[in-house]
Amino acid sequence: MREVPTDLRVRYSETDQMGIVYHAHYLVWFEIGRTEWCRAAGLPYAGMERDGLFIPVTRVEAAFRRRSTYDDAIRIVTAMTDLSGRGCTFGYRVENPEGERLADGATRHVFTDAKGRPVRAPREILDGLERFRDS
């Protein structure tokens, strides 16, 4: 399964009063990882949306293992763990530079049209995602 790493640095606005990354920001980081995974696959979200295919989140899971604070370097490692004609699942690992796991999680998505109605993804999109995922 192809993993795509994305490096970030914790911004001050992502921390809470205790100076620790607020948990909701991990969901934003998951989105960044997912977007970069699709871009690396040659199928950026913006292009899929222009073509009328949307991939809304229907389920989120997250587990927090270690804390992260302002200005820490982090890496989001993203993989597509499941793919079907109706949707997909992404898995995420958030690590520090030493490779220690800060958090991990998953998001489940369905394919929809611009009006939010479930659709089967076009074969060329599925083939491209599958080729990249399995290479």
C-alpha positions in Angstrom: 0.0 0.0 0.0 1.5 3.3 -1.1 2.1 5.8 1.7 2.5 9.5 1.1 4.3 11.6 3.8 3.5 15.3 4.3 5.6 17.4 6.6 4.2 20.3 8.6 5.1 22.4 11.6 2.6 23.0 14.4 1.3 26.5 14.3 0.6 28.6 17.4 -3.1 28.8 16.5 -3.4 25.0 16.6 -2.6 24.8 20.3 -4.9 25.2 23.3 -4.4 27.1 26.5 -2.0 24.3 27.8 0.2 24.7 24.7 -0.8 21.3 23.3 -2.3 20.7 19.9 -6.1 20.8 20.1 -7.5 17.5 19.0 -9.7 18.9 16.2 -6.6 20.0 14.3 -5.7 16.4 13.7 -8.7 16.1 11.5 -7.5 19.1 9.5 -4.1 17.4 9.2 -5.8 14.2 8.0 -7.4 16.3 5.3 -4.1 17.7 4.3 -2.6 14.2 4.1 -5.6 12.9 2.1 -5.3 15.9 -0.3 -1.6 15.3 -0.8 -2.1 11.6 -1.4 -4.6 12.3 -4.2 -2.4 14.9 -5.7 0.6 12.4 -5.6 -1.7 9.9 -7.3 -2.3 12.4 -10.2 -5.9 12.8 -9.2 -6.1 16.1 -7.2 -9.4 16.8 -5.4 -9.9 20.0 -7.3 -9.8 18.2 -10.6 -12.2 15.5 -9.4 -14.6 18.1 -8.2 -14.4 20.0 -11.5 -15.4 16.7 -13.1 -18.4 16.4 -10.8 -17.1 13.8 -8.3 -17.0 14.6 -4.6 -15.7 12.6 -1.7 -17.4 13.7 1.5 -16.3 12.2 4.9 -18.9 9.9 6.4 -16.8 8.5 9.3 -13.8 9.6 11.4 -11.7 7.7 13.8 -8.7 9.1 15.8 -6.5 7.9 18.6 -4.1 10.3 20.3 -0.9 8.8 21.6 1.6 11.5 22.4 1.3 15.3 22.7 2.6 17.8 20.2 3.2 21.5 20.9 3.8 24.7 19.1 6.6 24.7 16.5 7.0 20.9 16.6 7.8 19.3 13.3 5.3 16.6 12.4 4.8 14.2 9.5 1.4 12.9 8.3 1.7 9.6 6.6 -1.4 8.8 4.5 -2.5 5.6 2.7 -5.7 4.5 1.0 -6.7 1.4 2.9 -9.9 0.5 1.1 -11.4 1.4 -2.3 -14.6 0.4 -4.0 -16.9 1.9 -6.7 -18.9 3.5 -4.0 -16.2 5.0 -1.7 -12.9 4.7 0.0 -11.1 4.7 3.3 -7.8 6.5 4.2 -5.6 5.7 7.1 -3.3 8.2 8.8 -0.3 8.2 11.1 1.0 11.5 12.6 4.6 11.2 13.8 7.4 13.4 15.2 10.8 13.5 13.5 12.0 10.6 15.7 9.2 8.4 14.2 7.2 8.3 17.4 3.5 8.1 16.8 1.5 11.1 18.0 -1.8 10.0 16.6 -3.4 7.7 14.1 -6.8 7.5 12.5 -9.0 6.8 9.5 -11.7 8.5 7.4 -14.4 6.8 5.4 -15.7 8.5 2.3 -18.5 8.0 -0.2 -18.4 9.2 -3.8 -21.2 11.7 -4.7 -22.2 14.0 -7.4 -22.3 17.8 -6.9 -25.8 17.5 -5.2 -24.5 15.0 -2.7 -26.2 12.0 -4.2 -24.2 8.8 -4.0 -22.7 7.7 -7.3 -20.2 5.1 -8.6 -16.9 6.6 -9.3 -15.9 6.6 -13.0 -13.7 3.6 -13.9 -10.7 5.8 -14.9 -10.7 7.4 -11.5 -10.9 4.0 -9.7 -8.2 2.6 -11.9 -5.9 5.5 -11.3 -6.4 5.4 -7.5 -5.9 1.6 -7.4 -2.8 1.7 -9.6 -1.2 4.4 -7.3 -2.3 2.7 -4.1 -0.9 -0.7 -5.2 2.4 0.5 -6.7 
